[in-house]
Amino acid sequence: MFINKSIDGLNNVCGKNIADLRISLSLSQRELADKMQLVGINIDKNAIQRIECGKRFVTDIEIIAFAKIFNTSYDELLTIPKRKN
């Protein structure tokens, strides 16, 4: 049986990276959602929160938009953060 979750039980591997990038730019989740809407992705603050905590899947179209907003590569968004011991 195939389960669509990472080893940590998350629905995405990019949520932590998105949260870190958002915080580094001093953006609120609402401000990030507003920026996503400006590039054509209909998403709200609650969806951003669910992405960042790994409860929501992220589409390829959303990954492209996040990369554009953060001026970063897809690889950086999709790099699995190192686990703290």
C-alpha positions in Angstrom: 0.0 0.0 0.0 1.4 3.4 -1.0 1.0 6.3 1.4 1.4 9.9 0.2 3.4 11.1 3.2 7.1 11.8 4.0 9.0 9.9 6.6 8.0 12.6 9.1 4.3 12.1 8.2 4.0 15.3 6.3 2.1 15.9 3.1 4.9 18.0 1.6 8.6 18.6 1.9 8.6 22.3 1.0 6.5 23.7 3.8 9.3 24.3 6.3 11.4 25.9 3.5 8.5 28.2 2.5 8.0 29.2 6.2 11.7 29.9 6.6 11.8 32.0 3.4 8.6 33.9 4.4 10.0 34.7 7.8 13.3 35.8 6.4 11.5 38.4 4.3 9.3 39.4 7.3 6.1 38.5 5.5 3.0 37.4 7.3 1.1 34.4 6.0 -1.6 36.8 4.7 0.9 38.9 2.9 2.3 35.7 1.2 -1.2 34.6 0.2 -1.7 38.1 -1.3 1.5 37.8 -3.3 0.4 34.4 -4.5 -2.9 35.8 -5.7 -1.0 38.5 -7.6 0.7 35.8 -9.6 -2.5 34.0 -10.3 -2.7 31.4 -7.5 -5.9 31.5 -5.6 -4.8 30.7 -2.1 -5.6 32.1 1.3 -3.8 32.5 4.6 -5.2 29.3 6.0 -3.8 27.3 3.1 -0.4 28.9 3.6 -0.5 27.9 7.3 -1.5 24.3 6.3 1.4 24.1 3.7 3.9 25.4 6.2 3.0 22.8 8.8 2.9 20.0 6.3 -0.9 19.3 6.4 -1.6 20.3 2.8 -0.2 19.0 -0.5 1.5 21.6 -2.8 0.9 21.5 -6.5 3.6 22.0 -9.1 1.9 25.3 -10.2 2.1 26.5 -6.6 5.8 25.5 -6.3 6.5 27.6 -9.4 4.7 30.6 -7.9 6.5 30.3 -4.6 9.9 30.1 -6.3 9.1 33.2 -8.3 7.9 35.1 -5.2 11.0 34.1 -3.2 13.3 34.5 -6.1 14.7 31.0 -5.5 15.0 27.7 -7.3 12.6 24.8 -7.2 15.5 22.7 -5.8 15.8 25.0 -2.8 12.1 24.7 -2.1 12.1 20.9 -2.4 15.3 20.2 -0.4 14.3 18.2 2.6 15.4 20.2 5.7 18.0 18.5 7.9 16.4 16.8 10.9 17.4 18.0 14.4 18.6 15.3 16.7 
